[in-house]
């Protein structure tokens, strides 16, 4: 058993050697699968996600109130690989946690995409989680943004997400708690954290999820650090997109 | 098609990213492979005040605050390191000698590596916590260097390299880096080479030292280093002897004395499938060779008999046992076996021919077995077991004294190292073998030692000497010994705590203006006739009372409790300290406060004639003691008078006193009697424990006399209203916070606890003890009277009290409502509310009540179940320790008061063994053993009738001793060889009373 998060105060270093305001290594590629309309692969530390987009396509399922919509339907499906975590675990079809993540992502993109351009159609996002080490929802959101750009779906701006936490747990009530950026798996287990997603370079928060308890006083700091992190994430994603754009213009990847 | 490229290679930062991969197995036996990222960096400072380069890149926290650098610019030097030196201990050095690092005479400027810290944490959590404590203290200058995250000091584990070798290499690498870094830093600052401190690696590992020499890192063995220091001799003893001892023994290849422990996985599977059992090992206070373990699978305790079965378990350890076959089941022993009596003349140094069980021990046990087998009515044999493994050692520091006979005369004066026996004060702990050079000096002193290990080939555990407390039987040493033994925090309050006190100090007053924020939501009760009743000389007055008639014929009664929560805010240093201390500890001559004096005896204390903040519970009560309504509020009061119990009693009894205060007290007294009757009807128990008070001379606090405590009506007056307040508060906070209320429960004792006592009463007195409910028990205890002997009832009550469970604090969410019951008070729900100055539980209850009446929001720490549970766990232990420490202190003073006196007194036989009996002397509240061999010069022959609890002796002295019998004993004092305590010694004068 190596050290836990309580040693942060000794040298202001986190479990993996980062400072409070540092992101993990973030790597992404787009157009990884030629068969899909749009695809991306994203790593945030050891969290690894593949996303593919199908659509906008004609709505298949007829019947029910959804069929006659004047906006495109954003559907999200997440599958978590059995080998992605420390323990091999099989998740059922109706896992609550997974379906909540699906709804969160779907609601977020329903707002940022111009869905009104595609009535009676659906945009399907399919996410495969290959490896989990914290900030899963954030990684999924970022991967979706890239894949949707690759698919050419018009959008208002990028949705960029990351997590933010606090160095001491809820009950320890430490006055000098530092906010933390981009938590890894162990930190998520021990510390309170939230996932925040912003729209592009603005401070507009489009996703905010928090499931742990934290003192109200610390929330503001966490949110500020999280929003700041989102901007850094946007920079990185933007570079990935631009690099791809340059390649296309050179004609090498058509 | 595009293919996914490995992203690592393209990353410009990849040289600074590494990953840590390791495999671990969980409790359930699963194997997990863990992969973690490591971000290597170059901005981790060396924290030496010599270095300016690190200062520029040193990290700041979110608030932009820079942690100050720790290691001094001019560290102390020794002969070998004249330029001064920083110490760099490896894990073994810390494991073997953390005591050294805690000493104040040396060991400053120490660099603790992350590698070492992690390893230490894996090896021993208590040591890790102590080390963390050290790194937080500013004057010791300990710095934790996160070498695993610094690019230059990170080392990869090589193919085939063991993790220990890798870690040792990491330590050497860090040492080397520090060396180079410091000389660069000094050069940059323009200093000369002479002023570069050496970084000295401390290790006990020869291989590591050798490699360090090869790598050019200054390194030194722990022993060699300590011998260079000034007070080397004292310090040397603090190094654990484990290693050396083992080497000597290995050379001899001696046979092991004890059976080997099972492997952890074997124990775990055994416990899981029910073939083995896990529990806490307890040693009988009368027989050091008999232990017992309570396991869920059996209703009766499992007995562990004899040294071989006990197999190196020490009192309090969590052990795994294997039940022995049924034909080896035995009755608990009826014989007193004391270690020092049997193995008096052992030589601590002797190692050849050492057997686990000495001849005399074997004989003592043999007789036991014979007796059990010879009896026709086999009685009630109990399952026996043997220890097969220890899950968790519960070793702590033990107080004791050196067995003088184990010190060889010739070396008493010299400095030669020798092995001596240390006899712990706690009789249930075995002798500890200690190697020391100071044998001559520490004879006749109270000393503190630690157990280091207990190997299979050693009959006794091996330990090392920590420090000396002072001469035996001096007040200072004995008091400190007591406090250490019961783990009472007695050091003065640190500055951080004192900083939390109000700045006005003793001049603090209730604000005059009622607009002051302190008055917010406080009721002004200054007009009420309030008084307090406490023992004589009480300074920390927690509670005060008032009563007044209402126009409708009912009474208004108020209990006012010191408003400690106003001064002690949650989560500051003072609160943390109080929660660790848990309770104030009362010794005969000393009080160890939970809160600083300023609060306890002045600002919080409800002293008379001054205004104080209080937390009041006010009821409307009918003359028949029915509660019409209750109300809780924060208030300001002014106590009119502080009575002692005696003064209050005199005032109440004096019919000529008709003032308001006295009539109020009379009202309270009448009501309290009605409340008491109601409680008794509901089945509350009136239990008894031997209570005496030591009168001391006021100047020197030397004991002069011992008095049994007298009971006055005014005492139960106060008690009844405190119980009332506690119960009403408990109900209130439970309704407000069903999951997290701080409550106190007293479990119903299991029936088996009373079996022995019920049987004794039946056989000896023909009385029946019914234990099915507390009401039944209370009634049958009332019936236990002997018309000839008024004290008999009290005696039975004392014995019944010992069969009870102990009450405990708990957090309401952890138990079901029926389990909340307080058995002794026959109350459905109960808490402690009335003494916040001296108990932490009450302080928590205050905070919860304040939140329940919407006075202030509830702090997070008293709302989290997990946190409260850990608080409860701690204060339960502290509470028990405080009680025991108090009792032990009285025992010590009784011994001192009787010093040099010889008195004859009446006593009662409480327990009969086959070779002795226990006599209780109510006059002094003492209880002591009389052994057969104390009866006459040559030990008389005896027959013991276990059925009838009669011991008959013949031969050199003929007496017949039976249970509950009144005897006359001569009391004198004697210095007990075994524990070094001055103790009373009883001699039987005659049986059958005066």
Interface residues (C-beta under 8 A of the other chain):
Chain A: X1 X2 X3 X7 X10 X11 X12 X13 X15 X16 X17 X18 X19 X20 X21 X22 X24 X25 X27 X29 X31 X32 X34 X41 X43 X45 X46 X86 X87 X133 X170 X171 X172 X173 X175 X176 X178 X179 X184 X186 X215 X221 X225 X253
Chain B: X1 X2 X4 X5 X7 X11 X13 X17 X19 X20 X24 X30 X32 X33 X34 X35 X36 X37 X38 X39 X40 X41 X44 X59 X60 X61 X62 X63 X67 X114 X117 X118 X121 X122 X135 X144 X145 X146 X148 X149 X570 X571 X859 X860 X861 X864 X866 X867
